[in-house]
């Protein structure tokens, strides 16, 4: 977002035709893929390797997490609607959809906090076993990504209220959107790998 | 611009936009890629002196058998810090110095894509280095090797490896940001006509290095986070008693660590590919082959990591596969060597200091490369693992290779950066001193290694018969130190002279020489239009029908624009990159000492980022 103001002034043309910020965001997301790749690999490596419980089957509530996953995926739709609104110059709808996206994101993170608390009460902490270690670190990293995204969405909202997000600046919204969709897609992978594929653990 | 409107603009920001263009604050707030390049260079050279001193202490301890100059624990700290320093705080930033300074000039841009992010990268890198070094005063330096193998790195009772994990995380943030920034710069900021295959090889290698960084750093980031969590929060990632596997660390580390090796060497290969054609007065032989072999090295570099782990017992299939991939990566490397030799062949060679270092690079790198191929042979590697043979190998590629290339680059681009030449006679004295010292210091390590002298051991008994070559090696190390001293004298001397302001002292070929030396703030008065590879050469020389090279008459197609800098928009300096980076070490200390500091660090960085986003432009 930072260089956007300069972008308007100094960047007339780029070699590829792509705006610098968008290219940078794609590169960053590509790099972030490997971050999650390494985290997910750590989880998969230790799947079923815990010596003591609780094991995944003891704590997971698949219907609950499915609902919160659906909430997160729905937020990608509202994000698209927000971008489309600002590209049409429709500030009112833009604010509604950005706020909706942020609220859906918050619902997801809130759900995660609730889930963590429940698991903790059931005896699974960061240090209990390898499952706790890898589960909390992987999903915690993802939750942090969502939280950063919410921060960006709320920033967009307040910038819009200050009149600083205009149709010409729609690219800023698009960048946040790219990040937001990426975080959603990563969750699809995590949800599948962590929750849906059954482990061979006892219990 | 009217001062009233400037005031009105400034008042919108959190902090006033800085205005200093000279002096201390101008360096703190600069976003100019040239100044940032110089900052990287100066910092790298400072750390080189520190890391070099650590090396001399190690060599003093090993000069004679059964010495106790350094205690075993101090020795552990010294070899660990020497490795971390030289890899992360000397060779990487010195390469970053060249990339920052030269890439925009070589592609005909006014700055990098994101100037303020560039400044942030530098400050975060510097603070990461200071953070790690502060561990000496806060409970002990890292002592588990630069590779920080688990579980040793987890169970060590001192704070050293926590500093290691957090310090490298901070430096990793700096490098990731810088990698994205520079990659976008190369892809997107090229002057009209500067197609990808008209870019100097150095820029190509820069692009490959940035992509390697972008894709390998996140892996070590995860490794370091897991190490940090194991140490600070009692997780079990590398804890065998809970079913964890210390091998995970080795995989994560070397998945980063081997691309890192190419991150260290490719910049030097790029530099040499620029210097050889200039002083052989011939175009680079097989430009496209050099470029593509650089790209190939980048790709294959991700598929060889387990050759660092042959001795841990991965099994014959994995060992064979990685042995083969390691031999394969020698092929593109060999292609480059032959292209460099082809460039020299029949050239009109001038043995200047940059040229001597480049030729030295080729020779030393070939020795290091060949000993590297011997590691690819798995049974032979079993004998070499953890002996001085390995130490000899990687110093031949990282010192004889990377450092020779970077030193050649310093002599070559010094007049570009400072408008003054380094003295050639001192330069040659330095080259020969370092070449002799280097071979005395590291050549004997091959012998010591094959005799079975283990790495990372503080002393050795006289009965092993290792004394003679160890003494020779120590003498060599001090001769290298002498060579470094010669360089410092030469550098200081160069500033005693008046600026010569010769734009193109070497009769060079690439675009950075099309502007004055040193370049103006805006780099080029008019953005150059590029017509081919070696643009500047073709502006100076043409070929007759008989194939003879003749100078183009002055004023011919030479660039003689007299435009002034009027109307060029440059990004203004800013406090925010520096302030934003300050939060990182603050949070880092917090992770070790006090949770409130973590919160404070996050607040500082976040506030600075918001100020940054909302900062009004200087115009």
Interface residues (C-beta under 8 A of the other chain):
Chain A: X1 X2 X3 X5 X6 X9 X10 X14 X15 X16 X18 X20 X23 X24 X27 X28 X30 X31 X32 X33 X34 X35 X37 X38 X39 X42 X45 X46 X49 X50 X51 X126 X127 X129 X130 X133 X134 X137 X155
Chain B: X110 X113 X114 X116 X117 X176 X179 X180 X181 X183 X184 X187 X188 X189 X190 X194 X214 X215 X216 X217 X218 X219 X221 X222 X223 X225 X226 X229 X233 X234 X235 X236 X237 X242 X243 X244 X245 X248 X252 X255 X569 X570 X571 X609 X610 X612 X613 X615 X616 X617 X619
